[in-house]
Amino acid sequence: MASKYYAHFVTETSEPLVCGEYSGVVELESPLRPSREIRQLRALLARNFDLSAEDIRILNWATLH
């Protein structure tokens, strides 16, 4: 069963077309692991934007039910 999360984050990079503030729902095939949620979410978002995880700053996130 898919797990859904709300994420509000900014990308901080020198690439002007990618740099900005984003928010939306992220749907994953399995839930994030409890002790590593932010690190996993940053890595996933970074892969989707073709960035390094260090370029992603999560402002807010929540599990959707």
CHARMM internal coordinates of N, CA and C (Angstrom, degrees):
IC EDIT
DIST 1 N 1 CA 1.4387
DIST 1 CA 1 C 1.5311
ANGL 1 N 1 CA 1 C 108.91
DIST 1 C 2 N 1.3034
ANGL 1 CA 1 C 2 N 116.51
DIHE 1 N 1 CA 1 C 2 N 136.96
DIST 2 N 2 CA 1.4558
ANGL 1 C 2 N 2 CA 121.80
DIHE 1 CA 1 C 2 N 2 CA -177.85
DIST 2 CA 2 C 1.5281
ANGL 2 N 2 CA 2 C 110.78
DIHE 1 C 2 N 2 CA 2 C -73.56
DIST 2 C 3 N 1.3276
ANGL 2 CA 2 C 3 N 114.65
DIHE 2 N 2 CA 2 C 3 N 148.02
DIST 3 N 3 CA 1.4605
ANGL 2 C 3 N 3 CA 121.97
DIHE 2 CA 2 C 3 N 3 CA 175.43
DIST 3 CA 3 C 1.5163
ANGL 3 N 3 CA 3 C 108.00
DIHE 2 C 3 N 3 CA 3 C -111.79
DIST 3 C 4 N 1.3344
ANGL 3 CA 3 C 4 N 116.60
DIHE 3 N 3 CA 3 C 4 N 134.91
DIST 4 N 4 CA 1.4570
ANGL 3 C 4 N 4 CA 120.81
DIHE 3 CA 3 C 4 N 4 CA -178.62
DIST 4 CA 4 C 1.5245
ANGL 4 N 4 CA 4 C 110.32
DIHE 3 C 4 N 4 CA 4 C -113.51
DIST 4 C 5 N 1.3406
ANGL 4 CA 4 C 5 N 114.77
DIHE 4 N 4 CA 4 C 5 N 140.36
DIST 5 N 5 CA 1.4524
ANGL 4 C 5 N 5 CA 122.55
DIHE 4 CA 4 C 5 N 5 CA -179.91
DIST 5 CA 5 C 1.5227
ANGL 5 N 5 CA 5 C 108.92
DIHE 4 C 5 N 5 CA 5 C -133.03
DIST 5 C 6 N 1.3157
ANGL 5 CA 5 C 6 N 115.90
DIHE 5 N 5 CA 5 C 6 N 144.61
DIST 6 N 6 CA 1.4546
ANGL 5 C 6 N 6 CA 121.25
DIHE 5 CA 5 C 6 N 6 CA 170.14
DIST 6 CA 6 C 1.5176
ANGL 6 N 6 CA 6 C 106.00
DIHE 5 C 6 N 6 CA 6 C -94.06
DIST 6 C 7 N 1.3116
ANGL 6 CA 6 C 7 N 117.35
DIHE 6 N 6 CA 6 C 7 N 134.81
DIST 7 N 7 CA 1.4597
ANGL 6 C 7 N 7 CA 121.43
DIHE 6 CA 6 C 7 N 7 CA 178.62
DIST 7 CA 7 C 1.5263
ANGL 7 N 7 CA 7 C 109.93
DIHE 6 C 7 N 7 CA 7 C -132.97
DIST 7 C 8 N 1.3108
ANGL 7 CA 7 C 8 N 115.90
DIHE 7 N 7 CA 7 C 8 N 134.36
DIST 8 N 8 CA 1.4663
ANGL 7 C 8 N 8 CA 123.72
DIHE 7 CA 7 C 8 N 8 CA 174.23
DIST 8 CA 8 C 1.5256
ANGL 8 N 8 CA 8 C 104.89
DIHE 7 C 8 N 8 CA 8 C -124.54
DIST 8 C 9 N 1.3310
ANGL 8 CA 8 C 9 N 116.81
DIHE 8 N 8 CA 8 C 9 N 118.30
DIST 9 N 9 CA 1.4565
ANGL 8 C 9 N 9 CA 120.02
DIHE 8 CA 8 C 9 N 9 CA -172.51
DIST 9 CA 9 C 1.5205
ANGL 9 N 9 CA 9 C 111.10
DIHE 8 C 9 N 9 CA 9 C -150.51
DIST 9 C 10 N 1.3255
ANGL 9 CA 9 C 10 N 115.13
DIHE 9 N 9 CA 9 C 10 N 165.85
DIST 10 N 10 CA 1.4565
ANGL 9 C 10 N 10 CA 121.55
DIHE 9 CA 9 C 10 N 10 CA 174.53
DIST 10 CA 10 C 1.5210
ANGL 10 N 10 CA 10 C 108.50
DIHE 9 C 10 N 10 CA 10 C -123.47
DIST 10 C 11 N 1.3227
ANGL 10 CA 10 C 11 N 113.91
DIHE 10 N 10 CA 10 C 11 N 149.95
DIST 11 N 11 CA 1.4547
ANGL 10 C 11 N 11 CA 120.10
DIHE 10 CA 10 C 11 N 11 CA 172.30
DIST 11 CA 11 C 1.5200
ANGL 11 N 11 CA 11 C 106.63
DIHE 10 C 11 N 11 CA 11 C -104.78
DIST 11 C 12 N 1.2985
ANGL 11 CA 11 C 12 N 115.47
DIHE 11 N 11 CA 11 C 12 N 131.03
DIST 12 N 12 CA 1.4624
ANGL 11 C 12 N 12 CA 121.60
DIHE 11 CA 11 C 12 N 12 CA -178.08
DIST 12 CA 12 C 1.5209
ANGL 12 N 12 CA 12 C 108.20
DIHE 11 C 12 N 12 CA 12 C -119.95
DIST 12 C 13 N 1.3232
ANGL 12 CA 12 C 13 N 114.70
DIHE 12 N 12 CA 12 C 13 N 92.48
DIST 13 N 13 CA 1.4494
ANGL 12 C 13 N 13 CA 120.67
DIHE 12 CA 12 C 13 N 13 CA -176.64
DIST 13 CA 13 C 1.5233
ANGL 13 N 13 CA 13 C 109.35
DIHE 12 C 13 N 13 CA 13 C -144.09
DIST 13 C 14 N 1.3077
ANGL 13 CA 13 C 14 N 116.37
DIHE 13 N 13 CA 13 C 14 N 166.50
DIST 14 N 14 CA 1.4624
ANGL 13 C 14 N 14 CA 120.17
DIHE 13 CA 13 C 14 N 14 CA 178.49
DIST 14 CA 14 C 1.5290
ANGL 14 N 14 CA 14 C 111.73
DIHE 13 C 14 N 14 CA 14 C -80.57
DIST 14 C 15 N 1.3098
ANGL 14 CA 14 C 15 N 117.61
DIHE 14 N 14 CA 14 C 15 N -7.97
DIST 15 N 15 CA 1.4704
ANGL 14 C 15 N 15 CA 122.79
DIHE 14 CA 14 C 15 N 15 CA 178.98
DIST 15 CA 15 C 1.5277
ANGL 15 N 15 CA 15 C 109.33
DIHE 14 C 15 N 15 CA 15 C -78.29
DIST 15 C 16 N 1.3324
ANGL 15 CA 15 C 16 N 119.08
DIHE 15 N 15 CA 15 C 16 N 105.56
DIST 16 N 16 CA 1.4720
ANGL 15 C 16 N 16 CA 120.61
DIHE 15 CA 15 C 16 N 16 CA -174.36
DIST 16 CA 16 C 1.5310
ANGL 16 N 16 CA 16 C 114.62
DIHE 15 C 16 N 16 CA 16 C -63.46
DIST 16 C 17 N 1.3234
ANGL 16 CA 16 C 17 N 118.69
DIHE 16 N 16 CA 16 C 17 N -28.34
DIST 17 N 17 CA 1.4632
ANGL 16 C 17 N 17 CA 120.45
DIHE 16 CA 16 C 17 N 17 CA -179.18
DIST 17 CA 17 C 1.5274
ANGL 17 N 17 CA 17 C 112.67
DIHE 16 C 17 N 17 CA 17 C -74.72
DIST 17 C 18 N 1.3103
ANGL 17 CA 17 C 18 N 117.56
DIHE 17 N 17 CA 17 C 18 N -19.62
DIST 18 N 18 CA 1.4638
ANGL 17 C 18 N 18 CA 121.87
DIHE 17 CA 17 C 18 N 18 CA -177.83
DIST 18 CA 18 C 1.5229
ANGL 18 N 18 CA 18 C 111.36
DIHE 17 C 18 N 18 CA 18 C -105.09
DIST 18 C 19 N 1.3048
ANGL 18 CA 18 C 19 N 117.35
DIHE 18 N 18 CA 18 C 19 N -27.04
DIST 19 N 19 CA 1.4530
ANGL 18 C 19 N 19 CA 122.04
DIHE 18 CA 18 C 19 N 19 CA -176.98
DIST 19 CA 19 C 1.5267
ANGL 19 N 19 CA 19 C 110.13
DIHE 18 C 19 N 19 CA 19 C -65.36
DIST 19 C 20 N 1.3272
ANGL 19 CA 19 C 20 N 116.63
DIHE 19 N 19 CA 19 C 20 N 126.81
DIST 20 N 20 CA 1.4544
ANGL 19 C 20 N 20 CA 118.90
DIHE 19 CA 19 C 20 N 20 CA 179.49
DIST 20 CA 20 C 1.5098
ANGL 20 N 20 CA 20 C 112.49
DIHE 19 C 20 N 20 CA 20 C 167.51
DIST 20 C 21 N 1.3175
ANGL 20 CA 20 C 21 N 114.53
DIHE 20 N 20 CA 20 C 21 N -170.46
DIST 21 N 21 CA 1.4587
ANGL 20 C 21 N 21 CA 122.62
DIHE 20 CA 20 C 21 N 21 CA -178.85
DIST 21 CA 21 C 1.5272
ANGL 21 N 21 CA 21 C 108.43
DIHE 20 C 21 N 21 CA 21 C -114.61
DIST 21 C 22 N 1.3262
ANGL 21 CA 21 C 22 N 116.30
DIHE 21 N 21 CA 21 C 22 N 134.21
DIST 22 N 22 CA 1.4542
ANGL 21 C 22 N 22 CA 122.26
DIHE 21 CA 21 C 22 N 22 CA -175.37
DIST 22 CA 22 C 1.5224
ANGL 22 N 22 CA 22 C 110.38
DIHE 21 C 22 N 22 CA 22 C -134.31
DIST 22 C 23 N 1.3162
ANGL 22 CA 22 C 23 N 116.54
DIHE 22 N 22 CA 22 C 23 N 154.98
DIST 23 N 23 CA 1.4615
ANGL 22 C 23 N 23 CA 121.30
DIHE 22 CA 22 C 23 N 23 CA 171.17
DIST 23 CA 23 C 1.5127
ANGL 23 N 23 CA 23 C 108.17
DIHE 22 C 23 N 23 CA 23 C -152.58
DIST 23 C 24 N 1.3228
ANGL 23 CA 23 C 24 N 115.06
DIHE 23 N 23 CA 23 C 24 N 151.92
DIST 24 N 24 CA 1.4505
ANGL 23 C 24 N 24 CA 119.07
DIHE 23 CA 23 C 24 N 24 CA 178.95
DIST 24 CA 24 C 1.5084
ANGL 24 N 24 CA 24 C 111.56
DIHE 23 C 24 N 24 CA 24 C 166.49
DIST 24 C 25 N 1.3104
ANGL 24 CA 24 C 25 N 114.44
DIHE 24 N 24 CA 24 C 25 N -174.34
DIST 25 N 25 CA 1.4609
ANGL 24 C 25 N 25 CA 121.91
DIHE 24 CA 24 C 25 N 25 CA -178.98
DIST 25 CA 25 C 1.5232
ANGL 25 N 25 CA 25 C 109.05
DIHE 24 C 25 N 25 CA 25 C -98.58
DIST 25 C 26 N 1.3238
ANGL 25 CA 25 C 26 N 115.26
DIHE 25 N 25 CA 25 C 26 N 132.74
DIST 26 N 26 CA 1.4560
ANGL 25 C 26 N 26 CA 122.60
DIHE 25 CA 25 C 26 N 26 CA 177.02
DIST 26 CA 26 C 1.5203
ANGL 26 N 26 CA 26 C 106.43
DIHE 25 C 26 N 26 CA 26 C -112.50
DIST 26 C 27 N 1.3261
ANGL 26 CA 26 C 27 N 116.92
DIHE 26 N 26 CA 26 C 27 N 126.82
DIST 27 N 27 CA 1.4576
ANGL 26 C 27 N 27 CA 120.79
DIHE 26 CA 26 C 27 N 27 CA 179.77
DIST 27 CA 27 C 1.5233
ANGL 27 N 27 CA 27 C 108.79
DIHE 26 C 27 N 27 CA 27 C -110.92
DIST 27 C 28 N 1.3327
ANGL 27 CA 27 C 28 N 115.81
DIHE 27 N 27 CA 27 C 28 N 126.01
DIST 28 N 28 CA 1.4592
ANGL 27 C 28 N 28 CA 122.29
DIHE 27 CA 27 C 28 N 28 CA -178.61
DIST 28 CA 28 C 1.5139
ANGL 28 N 28 CA 28 C 110.14
DIHE 27 C 28 N 28 CA 28 C -116.66
DIST 28 C 29 N 1.3233
ANGL 28 CA 28 C 29 N 116.54
DIHE 28 N 28 CA 28 C 29 N 152.39
DIST 29 N 29 CA 1.4625
ANGL 28 C 29 N 29 CA 120.65
DIHE 28 CA 28 C 29 N 29 CA 178.73
DIST 29 CA 29 C 1.5163
ANGL 29 N 29 CA 29 C 112.30
DIHE 28 C 29 N 29 CA 29 C -68.94
DIST 29 C 30 N 1.3288
ANGL 29 CA 29 C 30 N 116.81
DIHE 29 N 29 CA 29 C 30 N -29.70
DIST 30 N 30 CA 1.4666
ANGL 29 C 30 N 30 CA 120.80
DIHE 29 CA 29 C 30 N 30 CA 178.36
DIST 30 CA 30 C 1.5255
ANGL 30 N 30 CA 30 C 108.79
DIHE 29 C 30 N 30 CA 30 C -137.69
DIST 30 C 31 N 1.3282
ANGL 30 CA 30 C 31 N 117.76
DIHE 30 N 30 CA 30 C 31 N 156.47
DIST 31 N 31 CA 1.4724
ANGL 30 C 31 N 31 CA 120.19
DIHE 30 CA 30 C 31 N 31 CA -177.99
DIST 31 CA 31 C 1.5223
ANGL 31 N 31 CA 31 C 112.33
DIHE 30 C 31 N 31 CA 31 C -66.66
DIST 31 C 32 N 1.3139
ANGL 31 CA 31 C 32 N 115.14
DIHE 31 N 31 CA 31 C 32 N 154.76
DIST 32 N 32 CA 1.4601
ANGL 31 C 32 N 32 CA 120.75
DIHE 31 CA 31 C 32 N 32 CA 174.13
DIST 32 CA 32 C 1.5239
ANGL 32 N 32 CA 32 C 108.84
DIHE 31 C 32 N 32 CA 32 C -68.18
DIST 32 C 33 N 1.3175
ANGL 32 CA 32 C 33 N 116.75
DIHE 32 N 32 CA 32 C 33 N 148.86
DIST 33 N 33 CA 1.4624
ANGL 32 C 33 N 33 CA 120.10
DIHE 32 CA 32 C 33 N 33 CA 178.78
DIST 33 CA 33 C 1.5220
ANGL 33 N 33 CA 33 C 109.11
DIHE 32 C 33 N 33 CA 33 C -75.55
DIST 33 C 34 N 1.3305
ANGL 33 CA 33 C 34 N 117.72
DIHE 33 N 33 CA 33 C 34 N 136.18
DIST 34 N 34 CA 1.4715
ANGL 33 C 34 N 34 CA 122.37
DIHE 33 CA 33 C 34 N 34 CA -171.86
DIST 34 CA 34 C 1.5187
ANGL 34 N 34 CA 34 C 116.46
DIHE 33 C 34 N 34 CA 34 C -52.24
DIST 34 C 35 N 1.3018
ANGL 34 CA 34 C 35 N 119.74
DIHE 34 N 34 CA 34 C 35 N -39.88
DIST 35 N 35 CA 1.4692
ANGL 34 C 35 N 35 CA 119.75
DIHE 34 CA 34 C 35 N 35 CA -175.57
DIST 35 CA 35 C 1.5248
ANGL 35 N 35 CA 35 C 113.00
DIHE 34 C 35 N 35 CA 35 C -88.74
DIST 35 C 36 N 1.3317
ANGL 35 CA 35 C 36 N 117.57
DIHE 35 N 35 CA 35 C 36 N -3.50
DIST 36 N 36 CA 1.4699
ANGL 35 C 36 N 36 CA 120.32
DIHE 35 CA 35 C 36 N 36 CA -174.64
DIST 36 CA 36 C 1.5202
ANGL 36 N 36 CA 36 C 113.59
DIHE 35 C 36 N 36 CA 36 C -131.08
DIST 36 C 37 N 1.3196
ANGL 36 CA 36 C 37 N 117.68
DIHE 36 N 36 CA 36 C 37 N 23.41
DIST 37 N 37 CA 1.4610
ANGL 36 C 37 N 37 CA 120.07
DIHE 36 CA 36 C 37 N 37 CA -172.92
DIST 37 CA 37 C 1.5173
ANGL 37 N 37 CA 37 C 113.30
DIHE 36 C 37 N 37 CA 37 C -56.08
DIST 37 C 38 N 1.3248
ANGL 37 CA 37 C 38 N 117.17
DIHE 37 N 37 CA 37 C 38 N -52.29
DIST 38 N 38 CA 1.4644
ANGL 37 C 38 N 38 CA 119.86
DIHE 37 CA 37 C 38 N 38 CA -174.76
DIST 38 CA 38 C 1.5266
ANGL 38 N 38 CA 38 C 110.84
DIHE 37 C 38 N 38 CA 38 C -66.26
DIST 38 C 39 N 1.3060
ANGL 38 CA 38 C 39 N 117.21
DIHE 38 N 38 CA 38 C 39 N -41.20
DIST 39 N 39 CA 1.4686
ANGL 38 C 39 N 39 CA 119.75
DIHE 38 CA 38 C 39 N 39 CA 179.57
DIST 39 CA 39 C 1.5213
ANGL 39 N 39 CA 39 C 110.83
DIHE 38 C 39 N 39 CA 39 C -63.60
DIST 39 C 40 N 1.3294
ANGL 39 CA 39 C 40 N 117.76
DIHE 39 N 39 CA 39 C 40 N -43.37
DIST 40 N 40 CA 1.4593
ANGL 39 C 40 N 40 CA 121.06
DIHE 39 CA 39 C 40 N 40 CA 178.45
DIST 40 CA 40 C 1.5295
ANGL 40 N 40 CA 40 C 111.71
DIHE 39 C 40 N 40 CA 40 C -65.78
DIST 40 C 41 N 1.3118
ANGL 40 CA 40 C 41 N 116.82
DIHE 40 N 40 CA 40 C 41 N -42.24
DIST 41 N 41 CA 1.4583
ANGL 40 C 41 N 41 CA 121.22
DIHE 40 CA 40 C 41 N 41 CA -179.79
DIST 41 CA 41 C 1.5292
ANGL 41 N 41 CA 41 C 110.43
DIHE 40 C 41 N 41 CA 41 C -64.96
DIST 41 C 42 N 1.3229
ANGL 41 CA 41 C 42 N 117.61
DIHE 41 N 41 CA 41 C 42 N -42.56
DIST 42 N 42 CA 1.4702
ANGL 41 C 42 N 42 CA 121.21
DIHE 41 CA 41 C 42 N 42 CA 176.39
DIST 42 CA 42 C 1.5193
ANGL 42 N 42 CA 42 C 111.16
DIHE 41 C 42 N 42 CA 42 C -60.15
DIST 42 C 43 N 1.3156
ANGL 42 CA 42 C 43 N 117.32
DIHE 42 N 42 CA 42 C 43 N -43.35
DIST 43 N 43 CA 1.4656
ANGL 42 C 43 N 43 CA 121.37
DIHE 42 CA 42 C 43 N 43 CA -179.64
DIST 43 CA 43 C 1.5345
ANGL 43 N 43 CA 43 C 110.74
DIHE 42 C 43 N 43 CA 43 C -64.41
DIST 43 C 44 N 1.3172
ANGL 43 CA 43 C 44 N 116.85
DIHE 43 N 43 CA 43 C 44 N -42.31
DIST 44 N 44 CA 1.4683
ANGL 43 C 44 N 44 CA 120.73
DIHE 43 CA 43 C 44 N 44 CA 179.38
DIST 44 CA 44 C 1.5240
ANGL 44 N 44 CA 44 C 111.19
DIHE 43 C 44 N 44 CA 44 C -63.68
DIST 44 C 45 N 1.3276
ANGL 44 CA 44 C 45 N 116.57
DIHE 44 N 44 CA 44 C 45 N -47.65
DIST 45 N 45 CA 1.4632
ANGL 44 C 45 N 45 CA 120.38
DIHE 44 CA 44 C 45 N 45 CA 180.00
DIST 45 CA 45 C 1.5295
ANGL 45 N 45 CA 45 C 110.62
DIHE 44 C 45 N 45 CA 45 C -63.76
DIST 45 C 46 N 1.3092
ANGL 45 CA 45 C 46 N 116.90
DIHE 45 N 45 CA 45 C 46 N -40.29
DIST 46 N 46 CA 1.4650
ANGL 45 C 46 N 46 CA 120.74
DIHE 45 CA 45 C 46 N 46 CA 178.96
DIST 46 CA 46 C 1.5279
ANGL 46 N 46 CA 46 C 110.79
DIHE 45 C 46 N 46 CA 46 C -61.48
DIST 46 C 47 N 1.3282
ANGL 46 CA 46 C 47 N 117.61
DIHE 46 N 46 CA 46 C 47 N -43.35
DIST 47 N 47 CA 1.4695
ANGL 46 C 47 N 47 CA 120.47
DIHE 46 CA 46 C 47 N 47 CA 177.63
DIST 47 CA 47 C 1.5232
ANGL 47 N 47 CA 47 C 110.93
DIHE 46 C 47 N 47 CA 47 C -60.62
DIST 47 C 48 N 1.3251
ANGL 47 CA 47 C 48 N 117.07
DIHE 47 N 47 CA 47 C 48 N -42.49
DIST 48 N 48 CA 1.4623
ANGL 47 C 48 N 48 CA 120.83
DIHE 47 CA 47 C 48 N 48 CA -178.67
DIST 48 CA 48 C 1.5249
ANGL 48 N 48 CA 48 C 112.42
DIHE 47 C 48 N 48 CA 48 C -66.64
DIST 48 C 49 N 1.3248
ANGL 48 CA 48 C 49 N 117.52
DIHE 48 N 48 CA 48 C 49 N -30.06
DIST 49 N 49 CA 1.4621
ANGL 48 C 49 N 49 CA 121.64
DIHE 48 CA 48 C 49 N 49 CA 179.11
DIST 49 CA 49 C 1.5230
ANGL 49 N 49 CA 49 C 111.93
DIHE 48 C 49 N 49 CA 49 C -97.14
DIST 49 C 50 N 1.3349
ANGL 49 CA 49 C 50 N 117.25
DIHE 49 N 49 CA 49 C 50 N 1.92
DIST 50 N 50 CA 1.4656
ANGL 49 C 50 N 50 CA 123.36
DIHE 49 CA 49 C 50 N 50 CA -177.55
DIST 50 CA 50 C 1.5283
ANGL 50 N 50 CA 50 C 110.71
DIHE 49 C 50 N 50 CA 50 C 56.65
DIST 50 C 51 N 1.3343
ANGL 50 CA 50 C 51 N 114.92
DIHE 50 N 50 CA 50 C 51 N 47.99
DIST 51 N 51 CA 1.4629
ANGL 50 C 51 N 51 CA 122.92
DIHE 50 CA 50 C 51 N 51 CA 179.29
DIST 51 CA 51 C 1.5160
ANGL 51 N 51 CA 51 C 110.10
DIHE 50 C 51 N 51 CA 51 C -125.47
DIST 51 C 52 N 1.3017
ANGL 51 CA 51 C 52 N 115.21
DIHE 51 N 51 CA 51 C 52 N 173.61
DIST 52 N 52 CA 1.4582
ANGL 51 C 52 N 52 CA 121.59
DIHE 51 CA 51 C 52 N 52 CA 171.71
DIST 52 CA 52 C 1.5330
ANGL 52 N 52 CA 52 C 108.37
DIHE 51 C 52 N 52 CA 52 C -82.66
DIST 52 C 53 N 1.3140
ANGL 52 CA 52 C 53 N 117.93
DIHE 52 N 52 CA 52 C 53 N 150.07
DIST 53 N 53 CA 1.4625
ANGL 52 C 53 N 53 CA 121.26
DIHE 52 CA 52 C 53 N 53 CA 178.62
DIST 53 CA 53 C 1.5286
ANGL 53 N 53 CA 53 C 111.44
DIHE 52 C 53 N 53 CA 53 C -60.17
DIST 53 C 54 N 1.3229
ANGL 53 CA 53 C 54 N 117.50
DIHE 53 N 53 CA 53 C 54 N -27.69
DIST 54 N 54 CA 1.4612
ANGL 53 C 54 N 54 CA 121.41
DIHE 53 CA 53 C 54 N 54 CA 178.11
DIST 54 CA 54 C 1.5249
ANGL 54 N 54 CA 54 C 112.50
DIHE 53 C 54 N 54 CA 54 C -68.21
DIST 54 C 55 N 1.3383
ANGL 54 CA 54 C 55 N 116.47
DIHE 54 N 54 CA 54 C 55 N -17.66
DIST 55 N 55 CA 1.4735
ANGL 54 C 55 N 55 CA 121.30
DIHE 54 CA 54 C 55 N 55 CA 179.57
DIST 55 CA 55 C 1.5305
ANGL 55 N 55 CA 55 C 112.56
DIHE 54 C 55 N 55 CA 55 C -84.46
DIST 55 C 56 N 1.3237
ANGL 55 CA 55 C 56 N 117.22
DIHE 55 N 55 CA 55 C 56 N -5.16
DIST 56 N 56 CA 1.4629
ANGL 55 C 56 N 56 CA 122.26
DIHE 55 CA 55 C 56 N 56 CA -178.62
DIST 56 CA 56 C 1.5270
ANGL 56 N 56 CA 56 C 109.07
DIHE 55 C 56 N 56 CA 56 C -106.73
DIST 56 C 57 N 1.3221
ANGL 56 CA 56 C 57 N 116.19
DIHE 56 N 56 CA 56 C 57 N 128.02
DIST 57 N 57 CA 1.4730
ANGL 56 C 57 N 57 CA 120.83
DIHE 56 CA 56 C 57 N 57 CA 174.38
DIST 57 CA 57 C 1.5221
ANGL 57 N 57 CA 57 C 107.71
DIHE 56 C 57 N 57 CA 57 C -121.46
DIST 57 C 58 N 1.3107
ANGL 57 CA 57 C 58 N 116.40
DIHE 57 N 57 CA 57 C 58 N 113.19
DIST 58 N 58 CA 1.4607
ANGL 57 C 58 N 58 CA 121.09
DIHE 57 CA 57 C 58 N 58 CA -178.84
DIST 58 CA 58 C 1.5250
ANGL 58 N 58 CA 58 C 108.74
DIHE 57 C 58 N 58 CA 58 C -82.63
DIST 58 C 59 N 1.3233
ANGL 58 CA 58 C 59 N 115.29
DIHE 58 N 58 CA 58 C 59 N 124.31
DIST 59 N 59 CA 1.4563
ANGL 58 C 59 N 59 CA 121.26
DIHE 58 CA 58 C 59 N 59 CA 179.97
DIST 59 CA 59 C 1.5268
ANGL 59 N 59 CA 59 C 111.00
DIHE 58 C 59 N 59 CA 59 C -89.18
DIST 59 C 60 N 1.3331
ANGL 59 CA 59 C 60 N 116.13
DIHE 59 N 59 CA 59 C 60 N -37.49
DIST 60 N 60 CA 1.4610
ANGL 59 C 60 N 60 CA 121.51
DIHE 59 CA 59 C 60 N 60 CA -177.21
DIST 60 CA 60 C 1.5224
ANGL 60 N 60 CA 60 C 107.96
DIHE 59 C 60 N 60 CA 60 C -160.32
DIST 60 C 61 N 1.3284
ANGL 60 CA 60 C 61 N 116.10
DIHE 60 N 60 CA 60 C 61 N 144.98
DIST 61 N 61 CA 1.4426
ANGL 60 C 61 N 61 CA 119.85
DIHE 60 CA 60 C 61 N 61 CA 173.49
DIST 61 CA 61 C 1.5147
ANGL 61 N 61 CA 61 C 108.83
DIHE 60 C 61 N 61 CA 61 C -153.45
DIST 61 C 62 N 1.3091
ANGL 61 CA 61 C 62 N 116.08
DIHE 61 N 61 CA 61 C 62 N 157.12
DIST 62 N 62 CA 1.4661
ANGL 61 C 62 N 62 CA 120.83
DIHE 61 CA 61 C 62 N 62 CA -179.88
DIST 62 CA 62 C 1.5183
ANGL 62 N 62 CA 62 C 109.55
DIHE 61 C 62 N 62 CA 62 C -157.33
DIST 62 C 63 N 1.3216
ANGL 62 CA 62 C 63 N 114.75
DIHE 62 N 62 CA 62 C 63 N 150.82
DIST 63 N 63 CA 1.4590
ANGL 62 C 63 N 63 CA 120.41
DIHE 62 CA 62 C 63 N 63 CA 173.82
DIST 63 CA 63 C 1.5180
ANGL 63 N 63 CA 63 C 108.45
DIHE 62 C 63 N 63 CA 63 C -79.40
DIST 63 C 64 N 1.3176
ANGL 63 CA 63 C 64 N 116.97
DIHE 63 N 63 CA 63 C 64 N 133.96
DIST 64 N 64 CA 1.4593
ANGL 63 C 64 N 64 CA 121.61
DIHE 63 CA 63 C 64 N 64 CA 176.92
DIST 64 CA 64 C 1.5233
ANGL 64 N 64 CA 64 C 108.61
DIHE 63 C 64 N 64 CA 64 C -96.87
DIST 64 C 65 N 1.2933
ANGL 64 CA 64 C 65 N 116.37
DIHE 64 N 64 CA 64 C 65 N 141.52
DIST 65 N 65 CA 1.4677
ANGL 64 C 65 N 65 CA 120.73
DIHE 64 CA 64 C 65 N 65 CA -179.31
DIST 65 CA 65 C 1.5107
ANGL 65 N 65 CA 65 C 110.06
DIHE 64 C 65 N 65 CA 65 C -108.53
END
COOR INIT
IC SEED 1 N 1 CA 1 C
IC BUILD
